[in-house]
Amino acid sequence: MAPPRRIASVNVNGIRAAVRRGYVGWQTATAPDVVCLQEVRSPLAAIPPEAVDGYHLSYHEGHQPGRAGVAVLSRDEPSDVRVGFGTPGSSEFDRQGRYLEVDLPGLTVASLYLPKGDKAGPVLDNKLAFMTEFAAHVTRRAASSVAAGREFLVCGDYNIAETTADLRWWKRYQKAPGFLPVERAWLAALQSSAGLVDVLRRLHPDQDGPYTWWSWRTSAWDADAGWRIDHHLATPGLAARAVRGRVDREASFDARISDHAPVVVDYAG
């Protein structure tokens, strides 16, 4: 049985910029036990030490510094850290700084930054190939975790809004990357095939949103015209122990830490 934990997922859109905008104040006030970060966009040596103070840092920078980078901050020291999918054919994806998982007491937790994609063409093809590799890996990892008496959680920026409840102005974006039918069907199928639960949706079944991403345009922010693209997908045992979940949307446009807001879930022991 995993101990109770507060787990947050945050696409920081550059950790150094996020720290300048107030990330450390949010982290101190929220006091998560685990933080999954995406788009860290920093060499390891340049990550502000105040952003990781009090945590064990597991980091996958990737081979293109300044573009991606995923991390897991944990109060507990991980017993193992794995980068990428580690399967034949996934070597290119494994280099990109998009997936990292760590073993904590009773729980394997992963941080994901899924490619944004495009309407069609090579960029979409690359995203779909990544999604195929990711789904196969997560299905295996979730099954092996449960068989070993552990829970599994993959947090992060999926760059996909699954349903019309996850996108404020969905009618205008039906042909947009992140809301394409093939992407939405894949996200639904992933949960089914891997036996994972969308934790925030489970906790807020009848709510539009809560949205996690807004463009940097003030009009979109003021209208709360957001997308819910940052998710906690968990094995059923862990999902059943989720007692509270929220999106920490800042009080004002000027107070924004990133174009994403943190997704915070409390899991009972």
C-alpha positions as CSV (number, residue, x, y, z in Angstrom):
1,M,0.0,0.0,0.0
2,A,1.4,3.4,-1.0
3,P,1.4,6.1,1.6
4,P,-0.9,9.2,1.2
5,R,0.6,11.6,-1.2
6,R,-0.1,15.0,-2.8
7,I,1.0,14.7,-6.4
8,A,1.1,17.6,-8.9
9,S,1.7,17.8,-12.6
10,V,3.0,21.1,-14.0
11,N,4.1,22.0,-17.5
12,V,6.3,24.9,-16.5
13,N,7.1,26.2,-20.0
14,G,10.7,26.7,-19.0
15,I,11.7,26.2,-15.3
16,R,13.9,29.3,-15.2
17,A,11.1,31.5,-16.5
18,A,8.6,29.8,-14.2
19,V,10.8,30.5,-11.2
20,R,11.0,34.2,-12.1
21,R,7.2,34.2,-12.3
22,G,6.6,32.7,-8.9
23,Y,6.8,28.9,-9.3
24,V,8.7,28.4,-6.0
25,G,6.0,30.3,-4.1
26,W,3.3,28.0,-5.5
27,Q,5.3,24.9,-4.7
28,T,6.0,26.0,-1.1
29,A,2.4,26.9,-0.5
30,T,1.1,23.6,-2.1
31,A,3.7,21.3,-0.5
32,P,3.3,18.4,-2.9
33,D,5.1,15.1,-2.1
34,V,5.7,14.5,-5.8
35,V,5.9,17.0,-8.7
36,C,5.9,15.9,-12.3
37,L,7.4,18.6,-14.5
38,Q,7.2,19.0,-18.3
39,E,9.0,21.4,-20.6
40,V,11.7,22.0,-18.1
41,R,13.9,23.3,-21.0
42,S,17.1,23.7,-19.0
43,P,20.5,22.0,-18.7
44,L,20.6,20.1,-15.4
45,A,23.3,22.5,-14.0
46,A,21.1,25.6,-14.8
47,I,17.9,24.4,-13.0
48,P,17.4,26.9,-10.1
49,P,18.3,25.1,-6.9
50,E,15.3,26.7,-5.1
51,A,13.0,24.9,-7.5
52,V,14.2,21.5,-6.2
53,D,15.0,22.3,-2.6
54,G,13.8,19.5,-0.3
55,Y,13.2,17.1,-3.2
56,H,15.1,14.3,-5.0
57,L,15.4,15.4,-8.6
58,S,15.1,12.8,-11.4
59,Y,15.6,14.6,-14.8
60,H,15.6,13.6,-18.4
61,E,16.9,16.6,-20.3
62,G,16.8,15.2,-23.8
63,H,19.2,15.8,-26.7
64,Q,17.8,19.2,-27.7
65,P,18.4,21.5,-24.7
66,G,15.8,24.2,-24.4
67,R,13.0,22.3,-26.1
68,A,11.6,19.6,-23.8
69,G,12.8,18.0,-20.6
70,V,10.7,16.1,-18.1
71,A,11.4,15.6,-14.4
72,V,10.0,14.1,-11.2
73,L,10.6,15.8,-7.9
74,S,10.0,13.4,-4.9
75,R,10.3,13.6,-1.2
76,D,11.1,9.9,-1.2
77,E,14.3,8.9,-2.9
78,P,13.5,6.7,-5.9
79,S,14.7,3.2,-5.9
80,D,14.9,3.2,-9.7
81,V,14.7,5.8,-12.5
82,R,14.0,4.9,-16.1
83,V,14.3,7.1,-19.2
84,G,12.1,6.6,-22.2
85,F,10.3,3.4,-23.3
86,G,13.4,1.2,-23.7
87,T,11.9,-0.8,-26.5
88,P,13.2,-1.6,-30.0
89,G,12.3,1.2,-32.3
90,S,11.8,3.8,-29.6
91,S,15.4,5.0,-29.4
92,E,14.7,8.3,-31.1
93,F,11.8,9.1,-28.8
94,D,13.8,8.0,-25.8
95,R,16.3,10.8,-26.6
96,Q,13.8,13.6,-26.7
97,G,13.3,14.3,-23.1
98,R,9.6,13.4,-23.2
99,Y,9.2,10.4,-20.7
100,L,10.7,9.5,-17.4
101,E,9.5,7.2,-14.6
102,V,10.6,6.6,-11.1
103,D,9.9,3.9,-8.5
104,L,8.7,5.2,-5.1
105,P,7.4,3.2,-2.2
106,G,4.3,1.4,-3.5
107,L,4.1,3.5,-6.6
108,T,5.7,4.0,-10.0
109,V,5.1,7.6,-11.3
110,A,5.9,8.9,-14.7
111,S,6.1,12.4,-16.2
112,L,5.1,12.7,-19.9
113,Y,5.4,15.5,-22.4
114,L,3.6,14.2,-25.5
115,P,4.3,16.0,-28.8
116,K,1.9,18.7,-29.9
117,G,1.4,17.5,-33.4
118,D,-0.3,19.1,-36.4
119,K,-3.4,18.7,-38.5
120,A,-1.7,16.3,-41.0
121,G,1.6,15.5,-42.5
122,P,5.0,14.4,-41.0
123,V,4.5,16.3,-37.7
124,L,1.2,14.4,-37.0
125,D,2.7,11.2,-38.2
126,N,5.5,11.6,-35.6
127,K,3.0,12.3,-32.9
128,L,1.0,9.2,-33.8
129,A,4.2,7.1,-33.8
130,F,5.1,8.4,-30.4
131,M,1.5,7.7,-29.1
132,T,1.8,4.1,-30.4
133,E,5.1,3.5,-28.6
134,F,3.9,5.2,-25.4
135,A,0.6,3.2,-25.3
136,A,2.4,-0.1,-25.6
137,H,4.9,0.8,-22.9
138,V,2.3,2.1,-20.5
139,T,0.0,-0.9,-21.0
140,R,2.9,-3.2,-20.1
141,R,4.1,-1.0,-17.2
142,A,0.6,-0.7,-15.6
143,A,0.1,-4.5,-15.8
144,S,3.5,-5.3,-14.4
145,S,3.1,-2.7,-11.6
146,V,-0.3,-4.2,-10.5
147,A,1.1,-7.7,-10.7
148,A,3.9,-6.7,-8.4
149,G,1.4,-5.1,-5.9
150,R,2.3,-1.6,-6.9
151,E,0.2,1.3,-8.3
152,F,1.1,3.2,-11.5
153,L,0.5,6.8,-12.4
154,V,1.5,8.7,-15.5
155,C,1.1,12.5,-15.2
156,G,1.8,15.2,-17.7
157,D,1.0,17.2,-20.8
158,Y,-0.8,14.9,-23.2
159,N,-1.6,17.7,-25.6
160,I,-5.0,16.1,-26.2
161,A,-8.4,17.1,-25.0
162,E,-10.5,14.0,-25.1
163,T,-14.1,15.2,-25.0
164,T,-16.2,18.3,-25.6
165,A,-16.2,18.9,-21.8
166,D,-12.4,19.3,-22.0
167,L,-12.4,22.2,-24.4
168,R,-14.3,25.5,-24.0
169,W,-14.8,26.4,-27.6
170,W,-14.7,22.9,-29.0
171,K,-16.9,23.6,-32.0
172,R,-14.2,25.9,-33.5
173,Y,-11.4,23.5,-32.9
174,Q,-12.7,20.2,-34.3
175,K,-9.9,20.1,-36.9
176,A,-7.2,21.5,-34.6
177,P,-4.2,19.5,-33.3
178,G,-5.0,18.2,-29.9
179,F,-8.7,17.7,-30.7
180,L,-8.5,15.6,-33.8
181,P,-10.8,12.5,-33.9
182,V,-7.8,10.2,-34.1
183,E,-6.2,11.7,-31.0
184,R,-9.3,11.7,-29.0
185,A,-10.0,8.1,-29.9
186,W,-6.5,7.1,-29.0
187,L,-6.7,8.7,-25.5
188,A,-10.0,6.9,-24.8
189,A,-8.5,3.6,-26.1
190,L,-5.4,4.1,-24.0
191,Q,-7.4,4.2,-20.8
192,S,-9.3,1.1,-21.8
193,S,-6.4,-1.0,-22.9
194,A,-4.0,0.0,-20.1
195,G,-6.8,-0.1,-17.5
196,L,-6.1,3.4,-16.4
197,V,-8.5,6.0,-14.9
198,D,-8.6,9.8,-15.7
199,V,-8.4,10.9,-12.1
200,L,-9.4,14.5,-12.5
201,R,-12.5,13.6,-14.6
202,R,-13.4,10.9,-12.0
203,L,-13.4,13.6,-9.3
204,H,-15.2,16.2,-11.5
205,P,-17.6,14.1,-13.6
206,D,-20.1,16.7,-14.5
207,Q,-17.9,19.8,-14.9
208,D,-16.7,21.4,-18.1
209,G,-12.9,21.4,-17.6
210,P,-11.4,22.1,-15.2
211,Y,-9.1,23.5,-17.9
212,T,-5.4,23.3,-17.6
213,W,-4.0,25.3,-20.5
214,W,-4.9,28.7,-22.0
215,S,-3.1,30.6,-24.7
216,W,-1.1,33.7,-23.7
217,R,-3.9,35.9,-25.2
218,T,-5.6,37.9,-22.4
219,S,-9.0,37.4,-24.2
220,A,-8.8,33.6,-23.9
221,W,-7.7,33.8,-20.3
222,D,-10.4,36.3,-19.3
223,A,-13.1,34.1,-21.0
224,D,-11.7,31.0,-19.4
225,A,-11.4,29.6,-23.0
226,G,-9.1,26.8,-22.0
227,W,-8.2,23.2,-22.8
228,R,-7.9,20.2,-20.4
229,I,-4.8,18.6,-21.7
230,D,-2.8,17.8,-18.6
231,H,-3.9,14.6,-17.0
232,H,-3.3,12.1,-14.1
233,L,-4.0,8.6,-15.5
234,A,-3.8,6.0,-12.7
235,T,-4.3,2.4,-12.1
236,P,-7.8,1.8,-10.6
237,G,-6.5,1.1,-7.1
238,L,-4.7,4.4,-6.9
239,A,-7.6,6.3,-8.7
240,A,-10.0,5.0,-6.0
241,R,-7.8,6.6,-3.4
242,A,-8.0,10.1,-5.0
243,V,-9.9,12.2,-2.5
244,R,-9.4,15.7,-3.9
245,G,-8.2,17.1,-7.2
246,R,-7.9,20.6,-8.5
247,V,-6.3,22.9,-11.1
248,D,-4.4,25.8,-9.6
249,R,-5.4,28.5,-12.0
250,E,-3.9,31.7,-11.0
251,A,-6.0,34.6,-9.8
252,S,-5.1,36.9,-12.7
253,F,-3.4,36.9,-16.1
254,D,-0.4,38.8,-14.7
255,A,0.1,36.2,-12.0
256,R,0.5,33.3,-14.5
257,I,3.5,31.0,-13.9
258,S,3.1,29.2,-17.3
259,D,0.6,28.8,-20.1
260,H,-0.4,25.6,-18.2
261,A,-1.8,25.5,-14.6
262,P,-0.7,22.8,-12.1
263,V,-3.0,19.8,-11.7
264,V,-2.9,18.7,-8.0
265,V,-4.4,15.5,-6.6
266,D,-4.4,14.2,-3.1
267,Y,-4.2,10.4,-2.8
268,A,-5.1,8.7,0.5
269,G,-3.0,5.9,1.8
